[in-house]
Amino acid sequence: MTEKNALKISPRIALVTGASRGLGFAMAEQLALRGWHVVAVARTVGGLEDLDDRVKRAGLPGAGGLTLAPMDVTNDDAMRHLCRQVHDRWGGVGLWVHTAVHAAPLAPAAHLDSKDWEKSIAINTRATGTLIPMVEPLLRAHDGTAVFFDDPRAGQPFFGAYGATKAAQIAIAQSWQAETRRHGPRVLIATPARMPTSTRARFFPGEDRAALADPQAEATRIIDSL
């Protein structure tokens, strides 16, 4: 069996969208350290390089590898091309972890910034609805699992842009979950513990970060639950 064919039938391929920081970074790192080959997608090249450095520095026997994909999840052509490349190389993915998010600054609903509003829709909602049809065939090929992360802020004061678009993202994921319950792929929706991520810092700048959960520990907990 050639190396290419061996890779193609391996289910331990993970796609992590939003992998350059926060929970996405931690999930990508922990999966790689557990032997998964992780296709790490994010706009921030520096964050992806930091991820690669951390995995290499760990030097764990049996650790997987990383394919760094510096691209925007709202770029349909780029994401479609990436999914095609994943299919051609590995035949599919065993896991899709979707953490890409835009955290618009808190603001009264009557004073939402139009650019932040459009960006929130594009990343938090539209990209999810666009990516699901691209990734579902990859998950079906390996009887895979998709994981989304809820952050229920809809209706809270000043969370208009983030709360509404994040709730819409989860609603799409819930519909997909209900549609695929019998025949797959498996769709999971997790609610992570409070973590000292840049997203949370933007919402709660004066919070005591020492009281928050470590993203690496939270990633480990979530992966174990799978």
C-alpha positions in Angstrom: 0.0 0.0 0.0 1.4 3.4 -1.0 1.7 6.2 1.5 -0.9 8.2 -0.5 -3.4 5.4 -0.3 -2.7 4.8 3.4 -3.4 8.5 4.1 -6.5 8.4 2.0 -8.3 5.8 4.2 -7.2 7.3 7.5 -10.1 8.8 9.5 -7.8 10.7 11.8 -7.9 13.9 9.7 -9.4 17.0 11.4 -10.4 20.3 9.9 -10.3 23.2 12.4 -11.7 26.5 11.1 -10.6 29.4 13.3 -7.4 27.7 14.5 -5.1 30.7 15.1 -6.3 31.6 18.7 -8.5 30.8 21.6 -10.4 27.5 21.7 -9.7 26.8 18.0 -6.0 27.0 18.6 -6.2 24.8 21.7 -8.4 22.2 19.9 -6.0 22.1 16.9 -3.0 21.7 19.2 -4.6 18.9 21.4 -5.8 17.0 18.3 -2.4 17.1 16.7 -0.7 16.0 20.0 -3.1 13.0 20.0 -2.0 11.8 16.6 -4.5 13.6 14.3 -3.4 15.4 11.2 -5.0 18.8 11.5 -5.9 21.1 8.6 -5.7 24.4 10.5 -7.6 27.3 8.9 -7.4 30.9 10.0 -6.7 34.4 8.5 -3.9 35.1 11.0 -0.7 33.6 9.6 1.3 34.3 12.8 -1.2 32.4 14.9 -1.0 29.4 12.7 2.8 29.5 12.8 2.7 29.7 16.6 0.4 26.6 16.6 2.9 24.8 14.4 5.8 25.7 16.6 4.0 24.5 19.8 3.2 21.1 18.3 6.8 20.7 17.0 8.3 21.8 20.4 6.2 19.2 22.2 8.0 16.5 20.3 5.6 13.8 21.5 6.0 10.4 19.9 2.9 9.6 17.8 1.9 13.2 17.4 0.1 14.1 14.2 1.0 16.8 11.7 -0.4 20.1 10.6 -1.4 21.5 7.3 -1.6 25.3 7.7 -4.2 27.0 5.6 -4.1 30.8 6.0 -7.4 31.8 4.4 -10.6 33.5 5.2 -13.6 31.3 5.9 -15.8 33.8 4.1 -13.8 33.3 0.8 -16.0 30.7 -0.8 -13.6 29.9 -3.7 -10.7 29.4 -1.3 -12.6 27.2 1.0 -14.1 25.2 -1.8 -10.6 24.7 -3.2 -9.3 23.6 0.2 -12.1 21.1 0.6 -11.3 19.7 -2.8 -7.6 19.3 -1.8 -8.6 17.5 1.4 -10.7 15.1 -0.6 -8.1 14.4 -3.1 -5.4 13.8 -0.5 -7.2 12.0 2.3 -10.7 11.2 0.9 -12.5 13.0 3.8 -12.2 14.1 7.4 -13.1 12.4 10.6 -13.7 15.7 12.5 -14.7 19.3 11.7 -14.3 21.8 14.5 -15.8 25.2 13.7 -14.6 28.0 16.0 -14.3 30.9 13.5 -16.1 33.9 14.9 -16.3 37.7 14.8 -16.7 39.4 18.2 -18.2 42.8 17.3 -17.7 45.5 20.0 -20.5 45.8 22.5 -22.9 48.5 21.4 -26.6 49.6 21.8 -28.8 48.2 19.0 -29.5 51.7 17.8 -25.8 52.4 17.3 -24.5 49.2 15.7 -21.5 49.9 13.4 -22.5 48.8 9.9 -19.1 47.3 9.1 -19.1 45.3 12.3 -22.7 44.2 11.6 -21.9 43.0 8.1 -18.7 41.2 9.3 -20.7 39.5 12.0 -23.2 38.2 9.5 -20.5 37.1 7.1 -18.3 35.2 9.6 -20.7 34.0 12.2 -23.7 33.1 10.1 -23.2 33.1 6.3 -19.9 31.2 6.4 -21.5 28.5 8.5 -24.3 28.0 6.0 -21.8 28.0 3.1 -19.3 25.6 4.7 -21.7 22.9 5.8 -22.5 21.8 2.2 -18.7 21.8 1.4 -17.7 19.8 4.4 -20.6 17.4 4.7 -19.3 15.1 1.9 -15.9 15.0 3.6 -17.5 14.0 6.9 -19.7 11.4 5.2 -16.7 9.7 3.6 -15.2 9.0 7.1 -18.3 8.7 9.2 -17.1 11.9 10.8 -18.3 14.4 13.4 -18.9 18.2 13.2 -18.6 20.3 16.4 -20.0 23.8 16.9 -19.7 25.9 20.0 -22.7 27.8 21.5 -22.3 31.1 23.4 -25.9 32.1 24.2 -25.9 35.9 24.2 -29.0 36.6 22.0 -31.2 39.3 23.6 -28.6 40.4 26.1 -28.0 44.2 26.3 -25.3 45.5 23.9 -24.7 42.0 22.4 -27.0 42.7 19.4 -24.5 41.9 16.5 -22.7 39.1 18.2 -25.7 37.6 20.0 -28.0 37.6 16.9 -25.4 36.2 14.4 -24.1 33.6 16.9 -27.6 32.4 17.6 -28.3 32.1 13.9 -25.1 30.0 13.5 -26.3 27.6 16.2 -29.8 27.5 14.7 -28.3 26.3 11.3 -26.2 23.7 13.2 -29.2 22.5 15.1 -31.2 22.1 11.8 -28.3 20.1 10.3 -28.1 18.0 13.5 -31.8 17.1 13.3 -31.5 16.3 9.6 -28.5 14.0 10.0 -29.5 12.3 13.2 -30.3 8.9 11.6 -27.8 8.7 8.8 -24.9 11.0 9.8 -22.7 12.8 9.9 -22.9 13.3 13.6 -23.3 17.0 14.6 -22.5 18.1 18.1 -23.1 21.5 19.8 -21.0 22.2 22.9 -21.2 25.0 25.3 -17.6 25.7 26.6 -16.7 26.9 30.0 -15.7 30.6 30.3 -12.1 31.0 29.1 -9.7 33.9 28.9 -9.9 34.2 25.1 -9.5 37.4 23.1 -13.2 37.2 22.3 -14.2 37.2 25.9 -11.7 39.9 26.8 -13.3 42.1 24.2 -16.7 41.7 26.0 -15.4 41.7 29.6 -12.2 43.7 29.7 -12.0 44.1 33.5 -12.8 40.5 34.4 -10.5 38.4 36.7 -9.0 36.1 34.1 -7.5 33.9 36.8 -10.9 32.5 37.6 -11.5 31.3 34.0 -10.9 27.9 32.5 -7.7 27.2 30.7 -8.4 26.8 26.9 -6.0 23.7 26.7 -7.9 22.0 29.6 -11.2 22.9 28.0 -10.1 21.5 24.6 -9.0 18.3 26.3 -12.4 18.0 28.1 -14.3 18.5 24.8 -12.1 16.1 22.8 -12.5 13.4 25.6 -16.3 13.9 25.4 -16.2 12.9 21.7 
